[in-house]
Amino acid sequence: MSWSTEFFWQCVPIVLAALPENLIATLFASVVALVVGLIFALMERSRYKVLSHGTRLLVGFIRRTPILVQLYFLFYVLPDMGIYLSAMAAGVIGLGLHNSAYISEVYRVGIDSIDRGQWDAATALNLPKSYFWRSIILPQAVPPMLPALGNYIVIIFKETALLSVITVYNVMSAAQTLGSEHYRYLEPMTLVAVIFLVLCYPAMHALRLLERHLARSPRFVRA
């Protein structure tokens, strides 16, 4: 199939018009992933073995099943159980939960990096756990995690292309529609790739710069 520059530029406004759906899904799925990932990390640290072991099993299940299957289950299977979700809601929940299972490991590593002496000091001073986590542990643990957390947000953005399979109209859906209407997939699919590349490359570069800055910062260098 030959390349048509004219058709490529015809596709640009149509595909770009669907981009906000990808960005909206990324925003809300990222919030779900960051919040639920932290909850998973804290639950895995619970002194109650039923809760900690149960959380590990759940996180392991989410990690070991394909995200596409999870999206299909949320959108196509749950209605058979009387639970109805819009395509966007199912996509946000699916992307958020799937990535929260991986983000929980980022939180776990960050929390474990806090010096043991601070935990012992909090116990000796009988500090309230809520205050200890909110004011001491998380403010120290989260900043070094930012590059890794940002990387998962970029991954979520790329995974929004999968939402076309559950009828979310995004850049992938627009490209598929153009391809089927004109029997030409080369130009619209190339455009989708270019859009993701243009948006993801500077984001990844910024994350690398942030990682280098944190590595050089005395505040985050541990003895």
C-alpha positions in Angstrom: 0.0 0.0 0.0 1.4 3.4 -1.0 1.6 6.3 1.4 -0.9 9.2 1.0 0.2 12.4 2.6 -3.1 14.0 1.7 -5.1 11.3 3.5 -2.8 11.5 6.5 -3.5 15.2 7.0 -7.2 14.6 6.5 -7.0 12.2 9.4 -5.2 14.6 11.7 -8.2 16.7 12.9 -10.5 13.7 13.2 -8.0 11.7 15.3 -6.9 14.7 17.4 -10.5 15.4 18.3 -10.7 12.1 20.1 -7.5 12.7 22.1 -9.3 14.3 25.1 -10.9 11.0 25.9 -7.4 9.4 26.2 -6.3 12.3 28.5 -9.4 12.1 30.6 -9.0 8.4 31.0 -5.3 8.8 31.9 -6.1 11.4 34.6 -8.7 9.5 36.4 -7.1 6.1 36.0 -3.8 7.5 37.4 -5.7 8.8 40.5 -7.2 5.4 41.0 -3.9 3.6 40.5 -2.0 6.0 42.9 -4.6 5.8 45.6 -5.4 2.1 45.4 -1.7 1.3 45.0 -0.9 3.0 48.3 -3.8 1.2 50.0 -2.5 -2.1 48.7 1.0 -1.3 50.0 -0.3 -0.4 53.5 -2.6 -3.4 53.6 0.3 -5.7 52.7 2.1 -4.3 55.8 -0.8 -5.0 58.1 0.0 -7.0 61.2 -3.1 -9.0 60.6 -2.0 -11.9 58.4 -5.4 -12.5 56.9 -5.4 -9.0 55.5 -1.8 -8.9 54.4 -1.9 -12.4 52.8 -5.3 -11.7 51.2 -3.9 -8.4 49.7 -0.9 -10.2 48.3 -3.1 -12.8 46.7 -5.3 -10.1 45.2 -2.4 -8.1 43.9 -0.8 -11.2 42.5 -4.0 -12.1 40.7 -4.3 -8.6 39.1 -0.7 -8.8 38.0 -0.9 -12.2 36.5 -4.1 -11.7 34.4 -4.1 -9.7 31.1 -5.4 -6.2 31.3 -7.5 -6.8 28.2 -9.3 -9.7 30.0 -9.9 -7.4 33.0 -11.4 -4.7 30.8 -13.7 -7.2 29.1 -14.8 -8.5 32.4 -15.6 -5.1 33.8 -17.5 -4.0 30.7 -19.1 -7.1 29.2 -19.3 -9.6 32.1 -20.4 -7.5 35.1 -23.7 -6.5 33.4 -24.6 -10.2 33.6 -24.3 -9.9 37.3 -26.4 -6.7 37.4 -23.5 -4.3 37.6 -23.5 -1.8 34.8 -20.6 0.6 34.1 -20.2 3.0 31.3 -17.3 2.3 28.9 -15.2 5.2 30.3 -15.9 4.1 33.9 -15.0 0.5 33.2 -11.8 1.7 31.4 -10.8 4.0 34.2 -11.4 1.3 36.9 -9.6 -1.4 34.8 -6.5 0.7 34.0 -6.4 2.0 37.5 -6.7 -1.3 39.3 -4.3 -3.1 36.9 -1.5 -0.5 37.4 -2.2 -0.1 41.1 -0.9 -3.7 41.6 2.4 -2.6 40.2 2.5 0.8 41.8 2.0 -0.9 45.2 5.4 -2.4 44.8 6.9 1.1 44.2 5.3 2.3 47.4 6.5 -0.8 49.3 10.1 -0.2 48.2 10.0 3.4 49.1 8.5 2.8 52.5 11.0 0.0 53.2 13.9 2.4 52.4 13.1 4.6 55.5 15.7 4.0 58.2 14.6 1.5 60.8 15.6 3.9 63.5 12.8 6.2 62.7 10.2 3.4 63.2 11.8 2.6 66.5 11.8 6.2 67.6 8.1 6.6 66.7 7.3 3.5 68.8 9.4 4.8 71.7 7.7 8.2 71.5 4.3 6.5 71.2 3.4 8.7 68.2 -0.1 8.2 66.7 0.2 6.0 63.6 -1.8 8.4 61.5 0.6 11.2 62.4 3.7 9.1 61.9 2.6 8.0 58.4 1.3 11.4 57.3 4.1 13.6 58.7 7.2 11.4 58.8 7.1 8.3 56.5 5.3 9.4 53.4 6.9 12.8 53.0 10.3 11.1 53.0 9.3 8.0 50.9 7.2 9.6 48.2 9.7 12.1 46.5 12.2 9.5 45.5 9.3 7.4 44.1 8.2 10.2 41.8 10.1 9.1 38.7 8.8 5.5 39.0 5.3 6.7 39.6 5.5 9.1 36.7 6.6 6.2 34.5 3.4 4.3 35.4 1.3 7.3 34.5 3.0 7.3 31.0 2.2 3.6 30.8 -1.4 4.2 31.7 -1.6 6.8 28.9 -0.3 4.4 26.4 -2.7 1.7 27.6 -5.7 4.0 27.0 -5.5 2.8 23.4 -6.9 -0.5 24.6 -10.1 1.2 25.7 -11.2 1.2 22.1 -12.1 -2.5 22.5 -14.8 -1.6 25.1 -16.2 1.1 22.8 -14.5 4.2 24.3 -14.1 6.6 21.4 -10.5 7.6 21.6 -7.6 8.1 19.1 -7.4 4.4 18.4 -11.2 4.2 17.7 -11.0 7.2 15.4 -8.1 5.7 13.5 -9.9 2.3 13.2 -13.1 4.0 11.9 -11.1 6.0 9.3 -9.3 2.9 8.3 -12.5 0.8 7.8 -14.2 3.7 6.0 -11.4 4.3 3.5 -9.9 0.9 3.5 -6.6 2.5 4.4 -5.0 1.8 7.8 -1.4 2.9 7.2 -2.0 6.6 7.6 -4.4 6.7 10.6 -2.4 4.1 12.5 0.8 5.9 11.8 -0.8 9.1 13.1 -1.8 7.3 16.3 1.8 6.2 16.8 3.1 9.7 16.2 0.6 11.2 18.7 1.7 8.8 21.5 5.4 9.3 20.6 5.1 13.1 20.6 3.4 13.1 24.0 5.3 10.3 25.7 8.8 11.1 24.7 9.1 14.5 26.4 7.3 13.1 29.5 9.9 10.3 29.7 12.7 12.7 29.2 11.4 14.9 32.0 11.2 11.9 34.3 14.8 11.0 33.6 15.8 14.6 34.5 13.8 14.4 37.7 15.5 11.1 38.6 18.9 12.6 38.0 18.1 15.6 40.1 16.8 13.5 43.0 19.9 11.3 42.8 22.1 14.4 43.2 20.0 16.0 45.9 21.6 15.6 49.3 18.1 15.5 50.8 17.5 12.1 49.2 20.9 10.6 49.4 20.8 8.0 52.2 23.9 7.0 54.2 
